[in-house]
């Protein structure tokens, strides 16, 4: 399995994602102006917040090396939907790990969380992610003009949804 619950030592392994402001902006996370304090403590706090606010898993490759994270937030239990977030370390990109992780994420959303739909937003210039979502059967349902501001410019955003089939 590619997905697992986070461990304390994952903060060190995910710190490069949290300290890479270009990547943070690509993930539309609006990072603070500059990391203040200990990046490991900040990353550990970030993991704990994600776990408390929804579903958060570590993505690992076939050799069990941490490759990134997946989260489902803003879970609406009555409507049975949630918002997906996915981030891969630069060293893990282009190897099919995101596509493989998506299969497990969708299965967990359906089977473990009882969700019927996942939604996500992606910047229009995130070509690799867009290609992955399009190939994975996600449906484009909207377009937000000048939606994300990274403190230097605005970016258009595509909205996607995926209806999760019943087991």
C-alpha positions in Angstrom: 0.0 0.0 0.0 1.1 3.5 -0.8 -0.8 5.3 1.8 -0.1 5.2 5.6 -0.8 7.2 8.7 1.8 9.8 9.5 4.6 9.1 12.1 6.6 11.7 14.1 9.6 11.3 11.8 7.6 12.3 8.8 7.9 15.9 9.7 11.6 15.8 8.7 10.8 14.0 5.4 8.0 16.5 4.5 9.9 19.6 5.5 11.2 20.1 2.0 7.6 20.5 0.8 6.7 22.9 3.5 9.9 25.0 3.0 9.6 25.1 -0.9 7.6 28.3 -1.4 7.3 27.7 -5.1 5.7 24.3 -4.5 3.5 25.8 -1.7 2.2 28.3 -4.2 1.7 25.6 -6.8 -0.4 23.8 -4.2 -2.2 27.1 -3.5 -1.4 27.0 0.2 -0.4 30.7 0.7 2.7 30.1 2.8 3.8 32.7 5.3 6.3 35.3 4.1 9.2 33.2 5.3 9.5 30.2 7.6 10.0 31.5 11.1 11.4 29.2 13.7 12.2 25.5 13.4 10.9 24.1 10.1 10.6 20.7 11.7 8.3 22.0 14.5 6.3 23.9 11.9 5.9 20.9 9.7 5.0 18.7 12.7 2.3 21.2 13.7 1.0 21.3 10.1 0.7 17.5 10.0 -1.2 17.6 13.3 -3.6 20.2 12.0 -4.3 18.3 8.9 -5.0 15.1 10.9 -7.4 17.0 13.2 -9.2 18.7 10.3 -9.9 15.6 8.1 -8.1 12.7 6.5 -4.3 12.9 6.1 -2.0 10.2 4.8 1.6 9.8 3.8 2.4 8.7 0.3 5.3 6.2 0.0 6.9 4.6 -2.9 7.5 0.9 -3.4 10.7 1.0 -1.3 8.6 2.7 1.6 10.4 6.0 1.0 8.2 9.0 1.7 7.1 10.6 -1.6 4.5 13.1 -0.4 1.1 13.5 1.2 -2.6 13.3 0.5 -5.4 15.0 2.4 -9.2 15.2 2.2 -10.4 18.2 4.0 -13.7 20.1 4.5 -15.5 16.7 4.6 -19.2 17.2 4.5 -20.7 14.1 6.1 -24.3 14.6 5.1 -23.5 15.3 1.4 -20.7 12.8 1.6 -18.1 14.8 -0.2 -14.6 16.3 0.5 -11.8 18.3 -1.0 -8.7 16.5 -2.1 -5.2 17.8 -1.8 -2.1 16.0 -3.0 1.6 17.0 -2.8 4.6 15.1 -4.0 8.3 15.8 -3.3 10.1 16.9 -6.4 12.2 13.7 -6.4 8.9 11.6 -6.6 7.3 13.3 -9.6 7.1 11.8 -13.0 7.2 8.2 -11.8 3.5 7.4 -11.8 3.3 7.7 -8.0 0.6 10.4 -8.1 -1.6 8.3 -10.4 -1.2 5.2 -8.3 -1.8 7.1 -5.1 -5.0 8.5 -6.6 -6.5 5.0 -7.0 -5.9 4.3 -3.2 -7.1 7.8 -2.2 -10.4 7.3 -4.1 -10.9 3.9 -2.7 -10.3 5.1 0.9 -12.6 8.1 0.3 -15.3 5.7 -0.8 -14.8 2.7 1.4 -13.3 4.2 4.6 -14.9 7.6 4.7 -18.2 6.8 2.9 -17.8 9.7 0.5 -19.6 9.7 -2.9 -17.6 12.6 -4.4 -14.2 14.3 -4.3 -13.5 17.8 -5.4 -10.2 19.6 -6.1 -8.8 22.8 -7.4 -5.6 23.0 -9.5 -3.8 26.0 -10.9 -4.0 26.2 -14.7 -0.2 26.1 -15.1 0.1 22.8 -13.2 0.2 20.9 -16.4 1.4 17.5 -14.9 -1.4 17.5 -12.3 -4.0 18.5 -14.9 -2.9 15.7 -17.2 -3.1 13.2 -14.3 -6.6 14.3 -13.3 -7.8 14.2 -16.9 -6.4 10.7 -17.4 -7.8 9.6 -14.1 -11.4 10.2 -15.0 -11.9 13.5 -13.1 -14.4 15.9 -14.7 -13.7 19.6 -15.1 -16.7 21.4 -13.7 -15.5 25.0 -13.4 -13.0 27.7 -14.1 -12.0 30.5 -11.7 -10.4 33.5 -13.4 -7.6 35.2 -11.5 -8.4 33.1 -8.4 -5.1 32.4 -6.7 -2.7 35.2 -5.8 0.9 34.3 -5.0 1.9 37.9 -3.9 3.3 38.6 -7.4 0.5 37.6 -9.8 -2.8 35.8 -10.1 -3.5 32.4 -11.6 -6.6 30.8 -13.1 -7.8 27.7 -11.4 -9.7 24.6 -12.7 -12.3 22.9 -10.5 -12.6 19.2 -10.8 -14.9 16.5 -9.4 -15.0 12.8 -9.3 -18.0 10.7 -8.5 -16.8 7.7 -6.6 -18.4 4.4 -7.8 -19.8 2.1 -5.2 -17.7 -0.9 -4.3 
